[in-house]
Amino acid sequence: MLVYVDLEHDRLQNEPELWEKSLARRLKHKYRLEELSGEPCLIVRYYNLNPALLRELAPPVRAVIVSGCYTDFEHYSEESLAGLRAVYREAAWPTLGLCGGHQLLAQTYGADIGPLGPLASGEPDPYAGTYMPGMKQERGFMPVNIRRPHPLFVDLAHQPTFFQSHYWEVKAPPPGFHILAESDLCGVQAIAHADRPLFGVQFHPEEYDEAHLDGRKVLENFLVMVKRTGN
């Protein structure tokens, strides 16, 4: 079984349209993971997650995928994130963090995370009138540069295209992790631990479409690695 961790904060329920959009996306991602893996995928809210729960589930958990979120991390209590951080630290299951899940993985191991930064004075703002105007952001399908060969990117071109939706980033990889990919705006687009089955991507591979299938390939490659671990 796969476990898909829903990282969205409950406060998003105060914005019903966004909350419903978030729920619909989580269900879409669950079904995509089930299709790609041939296994059931259980959605677990982030504050209910902990290593003990993962050990109790049946059939056994083979991998953990942690979603992104609309809500800024300042609204999350450390108590609510303690179980997720414990799963990251224990690294008993192959784990892939997506966007916010990637940032929390890196932070758990000692990395700084934060906004990409403000636009320079006079710099055109492609997101004026939308979310976080005036800030550097990556939105939509955009190219990413592969810096280091890795099983996560097998059979992909040097510059694949993935869906982006963020204005925060990991500032530098934490100790024990390698940078696998970067973009012109974000220097840490993908990381992998040197010897533990921990992976993070700033982009959203789960948000592929028929014209942009590189994200699907990343998920397939991750699932191949899961099978090789014997989990």
C-alpha positions as CSV (number, residue, x, y, z in Angstrom):
1,M,0.0,0.0,0.0
2,L,1.0,3.6,-0.6
3,V,0.3,6.4,1.9
4,Y,-0.4,9.8,0.4
5,V,0.0,12.5,3.1
6,D,-2.4,15.4,2.8
7,L,-0.3,18.4,4.0
8,E,-3.1,21.0,3.6
9,H,-4.0,23.0,6.8
10,D,-7.6,22.9,8.1
11,R,-7.7,26.7,8.0
12,L,-8.2,26.5,4.2
13,Q,-11.8,25.4,5.0
14,N,-12.4,29.1,5.6
15,E,-12.0,29.5,1.8
16,P,-14.5,26.9,0.5
17,E,-13.6,27.2,-3.1
18,L,-9.9,26.6,-2.4
19,W,-10.7,23.8,0.1
20,E,-12.8,21.9,-2.5
21,K,-10.2,22.4,-5.1
22,S,-7.6,21.0,-2.7
23,L,-9.7,18.0,-1.9
24,A,-10.4,17.3,-5.6
25,R,-6.7,17.4,-6.3
26,R,-5.8,15.0,-3.5
27,L,-8.4,12.5,-4.9
28,K,-7.0,12.9,-8.4
29,H,-3.5,12.3,-7.1
30,K,-4.6,9.2,-5.1
31,Y,-6.2,7.7,-8.2
32,R,-3.1,8.4,-10.3
33,L,-0.8,6.8,-7.7
34,E,-3.1,3.7,-7.6
35,E,-3.0,3.5,-11.4
36,L,0.8,3.8,-11.7
37,S,1.5,1.4,-8.8
38,G,-1.3,-1.1,-9.1
39,E,-1.7,-0.8,-5.3
40,P,-4.2,0.9,-3.0
41,C,-3.3,4.4,-1.9
42,L,-4.5,5.7,1.5
43,I,-4.8,9.4,2.1
44,V,-3.8,10.4,5.6
45,R,-4.0,13.9,7.1
46,Y,-0.5,15.2,8.1
47,Y,-1.4,15.6,11.8
48,N,-2.6,12.0,12.0
49,L,0.7,10.6,10.6
50,N,3.4,8.9,12.6
51,P,5.7,5.9,12.4
52,A,3.5,3.8,14.6
53,L,0.4,4.3,12.4
54,L,2.4,3.3,9.3
55,R,3.5,0.1,11.0
56,E,0.0,-0.8,12.0
57,L,-1.5,-0.4,8.5
58,A,-2.4,-3.4,6.4
59,P,-1.4,-4.3,3.8
60,P,2.1,-3.1,4.7
61,V,3.1,0.4,3.7
62,R,5.6,0.3,0.8
63,A,6.1,4.1,0.3
64,V,5.1,7.5,1.6
65,I,4.3,10.5,-0.7
66,V,3.8,13.9,1.0
67,S,1.7,16.5,-0.8
68,G,2.2,20.2,-1.2
69,C,-0.2,22.8,0.3
70,Y,-1.8,26.2,-0.2
71,T,-1.2,27.4,3.4
72,D,2.0,29.1,4.5
73,F,4.0,27.1,7.1
74,E,3.6,29.9,9.7
75,H,0.1,28.6,10.4
76,Y,1.3,25.0,11.3
77,S,2.2,24.1,14.9
78,E,5.3,22.0,15.5
79,E,3.1,19.6,17.5
80,S,0.9,19.0,14.4
81,L,4.0,18.3,12.3
82,A,5.8,16.1,14.8
83,G,4.6,12.8,13.5
84,L,5.5,13.7,9.9
85,R,9.0,14.8,11.0
86,A,9.4,11.5,12.8
87,V,8.6,9.6,9.6
88,Y,11.2,11.7,7.8
89,R,13.8,11.1,10.4
90,E,13.2,7.4,10.8
91,A,13.3,6.9,7.0
92,A,11.9,3.4,7.3
93,W,9.9,3.8,4.1
94,P,10.8,5.2,0.7
95,T,9.5,8.8,1.0
96,L,8.9,11.4,-1.7
97,G,8.1,15.0,-0.7
98,L,6.3,17.2,-3.2
99,C,6.6,21.0,-3.1
100,G,5.7,21.8,0.6
101,G,6.5,18.2,1.5
102,H,9.9,18.6,-0.1
103,Q,10.5,21.8,1.9
104,L,9.5,20.2,5.2
105,L,11.8,17.2,4.5
106,A,14.7,19.5,3.9
107,Q,13.9,21.6,7.0
108,T,13.6,18.5,9.1
109,Y,17.2,17.7,8.3
110,G,18.5,21.2,9.0
111,A,17.9,23.2,5.8
112,D,16.6,26.8,5.7
113,I,13.4,27.4,3.7
114,G,11.8,30.6,2.8
115,P,10.4,32.8,0.0
116,L,12.2,33.1,-3.3
117,G,12.2,36.8,-2.6
118,P,10.6,40.0,-3.8
119,L,10.8,41.2,-7.4
120,A,13.3,43.9,-8.1
121,S,12.1,47.5,-8.4
122,G,10.5,47.9,-11.8
123,E,10.7,44.2,-12.7
124,P,7.5,43.0,-14.5
125,D,5.2,41.0,-12.3
126,P,3.5,38.2,-14.2
127,Y,1.4,37.4,-11.2
128,A,0.1,40.9,-10.5
129,G,-3.5,40.7,-9.2
130,T,-3.1,37.0,-8.2
131,Y,-1.6,35.1,-5.2
132,M,1.4,36.9,-3.6
133,P,1.9,39.7,-6.1
134,G,5.3,41.3,-6.0
135,M,7.1,38.1,-5.1
136,K,9.2,35.8,-7.3
137,Q,7.2,32.7,-8.1
138,E,7.1,29.7,-10.4
139,R,3.7,28.8,-11.8
140,G,2.6,26.5,-14.5
141,F,4.6,24.0,-16.7
142,M,8.2,25.1,-16.7
143,P,11.6,23.5,-17.5
144,V,14.0,22.1,-14.9
145,N,17.7,21.4,-15.4
146,I,19.0,18.0,-14.3
147,R,22.3,18.5,-12.4
148,R,23.0,15.0,-11.3
149,P,22.1,11.6,-12.9
150,H,19.7,9.8,-10.6
151,P,17.1,6.9,-10.9
152,L,14.4,9.5,-10.3
153,F,15.1,11.0,-13.7
154,V,15.8,7.9,-15.8
155,D,14.6,8.2,-19.4
156,L,14.0,11.9,-19.1
157,A,15.8,14.6,-21.2
158,H,18.4,16.9,-19.6
159,Q,15.7,19.6,-19.3
160,P,12.3,18.1,-18.5
161,T,9.2,20.1,-17.9
162,F,7.1,19.9,-14.7
163,F,4.2,21.8,-13.2
164,Q,5.3,24.4,-10.7
165,S,3.3,26.2,-8.0
166,H,5.4,27.9,-5.3
167,Y,7.0,31.1,-4.1
168,W,9.0,29.4,-1.3
169,E,12.1,27.3,-1.8
170,V,14.8,25.2,0.0
171,K,17.8,27.6,0.3
172,A,20.5,24.9,0.3
173,P,20.4,21.1,0.6
174,P,20.7,19.8,4.2
175,P,23.7,17.7,5.3
176,G,23.6,14.2,3.7
177,F,21.5,15.3,0.7
178,H,22.5,16.0,-2.9
179,I,20.9,18.5,-5.3
180,L,19.6,16.6,-8.3
181,A,17.9,19.5,-10.3
182,E,17.6,23.2,-10.4
183,S,15.8,25.9,-12.4
184,D,16.8,29.5,-13.3
185,L,14.9,30.8,-10.4
186,C,15.1,28.0,-7.8
187,G,18.5,26.3,-7.1
188,V,17.1,23.3,-5.3
189,Q,14.4,21.7,-7.5
190,A,15.1,18.1,-6.4
191,I,17.1,16.4,-3.6
192,A,18.0,12.9,-2.6
193,H,19.7,11.6,0.6
194,A,23.0,10.0,0.0
195,D,22.1,6.6,1.6
196,R,18.5,6.8,2.9
197,P,15.4,6.4,0.7
198,L,14.4,10.1,1.0
199,F,13.6,12.3,-2.0
200,G,12.1,15.7,-2.5
201,V,11.0,17.7,-5.5
202,Q,10.0,21.4,-5.5
203,F,7.8,20.8,-8.6
204,H,4.6,18.8,-8.8
205,P,5.1,15.6,-10.8
206,E,1.6,14.5,-9.8
207,E,0.2,17.4,-11.8
208,Y,1.1,16.0,-15.3
209,D,-1.2,16.1,-18.3
210,E,-1.2,14.5,-21.7
211,A,1.0,17.3,-23.2
212,H,3.4,17.2,-20.2
213,L,4.1,13.7,-19.1
214,D,7.6,14.1,-17.5
215,G,6.0,14.3,-14.1
216,R,4.3,10.9,-14.6
217,K,7.7,9.5,-15.5
218,V,9.2,10.8,-12.2
219,L,6.4,9.1,-10.3
220,E,7.0,5.9,-12.3
221,N,10.7,6.0,-11.5
222,F,10.1,6.5,-7.8
223,L,7.8,3.5,-7.8
224,V,10.4,1.4,-9.5
225,M,12.9,2.4,-6.8
226,V,10.3,1.4,-4.2
227,K,10.0,-2.0,-5.7
228,R,13.8,-2.5,-5.7
229,T,13.9,-1.7,-1.9
230,G,11.7,-4.7,-1.2
231,N,9.3,-2.7,1.0
